[in-house]
Amino acid sequence: MVNEKLKELIYKDEEKIIEQRRKLHQNPELSMEEKQSNDFIKKELESYGLEVKQLEPTGLVAEINPNSDGKTVLLRADFDALPIEETNDFDFKSKNPGKSHACGHDAHTAMLLAATRALLEIKDELKGTVRLLFQPGEETGDGGKAVVKQGVTKDVDSGFAIHIFTNIPLGYAATGYDQVMAGNYFFEVNFKGKSAHGSTPFEGHDAIMMLNTFINAANGAVARKVDALNEPIVLNYGTISGGSVANAVASQAKLVGSFRFFTNESADKFLNDLKEIAESSAKLYGGSAEITFNQGAGPVINEKTSTDIAVKVARDLFGEGKVKTDMKVAGSEDFGFLLAGYEDFAGMPGAYMCIGAKNPEDPSTFPINHAQNFNPDESVFKDGALLLAQYAYEFLNQD
């Protein structure tokens, strides 16, 4: 059952949760540049009497009951914004041109601050440590990598994070066991050929033809070399450029794309496939290819015990039939780095959950995450805060 003291504290705190979210919403900052937001959060945490560790370049960690002999649970909120121009016209809209909190990270931060305030009030009831992580750079994946490399997952017994979504109605939640969200890689392929007059293309090495062959072969690899049921790959081409004039063979061409995956093994295999396809496509027309990769997120793999607790807590809060447990989407979330680890730095067991922020009676809340007019229903914020706080209480106080 939901801890009634936590519920009372957080629900009475609703006005402050909304106020803090709106303040963050007005001042969005892009990934790994969140200096003002970082300072605001740090000042808040210090005002609660917490010792705060500053991460680099941004990001914060604090602990409730840091000297406990019990287990450690980590609660995480992200706080970066997106390079999206906001079109909402309410009085707390973004003050920073070309930047907005179009994904709800401002709300996540306000919810975790509220959960912190409530947990501090009952800290003597907690049989362990609550580690609070305010993470930068989720949208690019740089934040997840950075905080893992700075040791935030060390000695954590379970981690929990939530995300508000406006494609889920108010009062509902969704999560899953094992594979929940995809990891993603960004890649860039540069083809180099030889220029020639358009009337004698045989005298050149056409980089655009190399690129075209690459696209067709990469699509073929997804269709015929990938296990679409168990280890699917979702491939996307974002930008293409090449050549300089209509009547000349292109000596260079570039493609920038990305792909989503659900296991590191399938990603490694597809990375190798793309490299071989790029090289063979270039060789076919007498040119060369260089391909580079950058991992944006790891797959979110929910651990069973943590997911069991998340489901129980959400059902206690929202109701038995209002928690979906078979969520699997191709979207990415760099919480996956915290679960799986990054490079030589170990991750932690944990679970990730989405909660509904769409009000069926208010069409202004319908735009999906990353829309210019993203506008989650603010009434969900208190429930998100309670979900975070209750997860920590439930995990630490379980038998």
Secondary structure, 3 states (H helix, E strand, C coil): CCCHHHHHHHHHCHHHHHHHHHHHHHCCCECCCCHHHHHHHHHHHHHCCCCEEECCCCCEEEEECCCCCCEEEEEEEECCEECCCCCCCCCCCCCCCCCECCCCHHHHHHHHHHHHHHHHHCHHHCCEEEEEEEECCCCCCHHHHHHHHCCCCCCCCEEEEEEEEEEEECCCEECECEEEEEEEEEEEEEEECECCECCCHHHCECHHHHHHHHHHHHHHHHHHCCCCCCCCEEEEEEEEEECCCCCECCCEEEEEEEEEECCHHHHHHHHHHHHHHHHHHHHHCCCEEEEEEEEEECCEEECHHHHHHHHHHHHHHHCHHHEECECCEEEECCHHHHHHCECCECCCCEEEEEEEEECCCCHHHCCCCCCCCCCCCCCHHHHHHHHHHHHHHHHHHCC
